[in-house]
């Protein structure tokens, strides 16, 4: 029963947070808050991706040249910085990742 209460509570909070923007359409944020909100997607994506790059097994740091996740992540950063193109970054990162996994003998075939 506790799980259902938790799920219902999270559902209610998510709904209220999103509905509040529709309920009060004239609500305007101060410039400092609006400026800070521009950094939210970058911060969230970083929090999701970096642990996977540095801890691919979920337990141990893998700061070595046989870590395809880390090397492909660094390649993605370079591709994004050079091209500023989302599809090129995703495609190039996947290509680099699978090539590295193949070269390091880590593909489960």
C-alpha positions as CSV (number, residue, x, y, z in Angstrom):
1,X,0.0,0.0,0.0
2,X,2.9,2.4,0.7
3,X,4.0,2.1,-2.9
4,X,0.6,3.1,-4.2
5,X,0.6,6.2,-1.9
6,X,4.0,7.1,-3.1
7,X,2.9,6.8,-6.8
8,X,-0.3,8.7,-6.2
9,X,1.7,11.5,-4.4
10,X,4.2,11.8,-7.2
11,X,1.4,11.8,-9.7
12,X,-0.4,14.6,-7.8
13,X,2.8,16.7,-7.5
14,X,3.6,16.3,-11.2
15,X,0.1,17.2,-12.2
16,X,0.0,20.3,-9.9
17,X,3.4,21.5,-11.0
18,X,2.4,21.3,-14.7
19,X,-1.2,22.5,-14.2
20,X,-0.1,25.6,-12.3
21,X,1.4,27.0,-15.5
22,X,-2.0,26.7,-17.2
23,X,-4.1,27.8,-14.2
24,X,-2.2,31.1,-13.9
25,X,-1.1,32.0,-17.5
26,X,-0.2,35.5,-16.4
27,X,2.5,34.1,-14.0
28,X,5.9,35.6,-14.9
29,X,9.2,34.5,-13.4
30,X,11.8,37.0,-12.4
31,X,14.7,37.4,-14.9
32,X,17.1,35.6,-12.5
33,X,14.8,32.5,-12.4
34,X,14.4,32.5,-16.2
35,X,18.1,32.7,-16.6
36,X,18.6,29.8,-14.2
37,X,16.0,27.7,-16.0
38,X,18.2,27.8,-19.2
39,X,20.7,25.6,-17.4
40,X,18.3,22.9,-16.2
41,X,18.4,20.7,-19.3
42,X,22.2,20.7,-19.4
43,X,22.4,19.9,-15.7
44,X,19.8,17.1,-15.9
45,X,21.4,15.5,-18.9
46,X,24.9,15.7,-17.3
47,X,23.5,14.0,-14.1
48,X,22.1,11.2,-16.2
49,X,25.0,10.6,-18.6
50,X,28.2,11.2,-16.6
51,X,27.7,8.3,-14.1
52,X,27.2,5.9,-17.1
53,X,30.5,7.1,-18.6
54,X,32.6,7.0,-15.5
55,X,30.9,3.9,-13.8
56,X,29.8,1.7,-16.6
57,X,29.4,-1.3,-14.3
58,X,27.7,0.8,-11.7
59,X,30.2,0.1,-9.0
60,X,33.8,0.8,-10.0
61,X,35.4,3.8,-11.6
62,X,36.6,3.1,-15.1
63,X,39.1,5.9,-16.0
64,X,41.0,3.9,-18.6
65,X,41.5,3.6,-22.3
66,X,39.4,0.4,-22.5
67,X,36.3,2.2,-21.3
68,X,34.3,2.6,-24.6
69,X,31.6,4.6,-22.7
70,X,34.0,7.2,-21.6
71,X,35.8,7.5,-24.9
72,X,32.6,7.7,-26.9
73,X,31.2,10.3,-24.5
74,X,34.3,12.4,-25.0
75,X,33.9,12.0,-28.7
76,X,30.3,13.1,-28.4
77,X,31.4,16.2,-26.6
78,X,33.9,17.0,-29.3
79,X,31.4,16.4,-32.1
80,X,28.8,18.6,-30.4
81,X,31.3,21.4,-29.9
82,X,32.5,21.3,-33.5
83,X,29.2,20.8,-35.3
84,X,26.5,22.1,-33.0
85,X,24.2,19.6,-34.7
86,X,22.2,17.2,-32.6
87,X,21.8,14.4,-35.2
88,X,25.5,14.5,-36.0
89,X,26.3,14.3,-32.3
90,X,24.0,11.3,-31.7
91,X,25.0,9.5,-34.9
92,X,28.7,10.2,-34.5
93,X,28.6,9.1,-30.9
94,X,26.9,5.9,-31.6
95,X,29.3,5.1,-34.5
96,X,32.3,5.8,-32.3
97,X,30.9,3.8,-29.4
98,X,30.2,0.7,-31.5
99,X,33.5,1.0,-33.3
100,X,35.3,1.2,-30.0
101,X,33.4,-1.8,-28.6
102,X,34.3,-3.8,-31.7
103,X,37.9,-2.8,-31.6
104,X,38.2,-3.6,-27.9
105,X,36.4,-7.0,-28.3
106,X,33.5,-6.0,-26.1
107,X,30.6,-6.6,-28.5
108,X,28.5,-9.6,-27.4
109,X,28.2,-11.5,-30.7
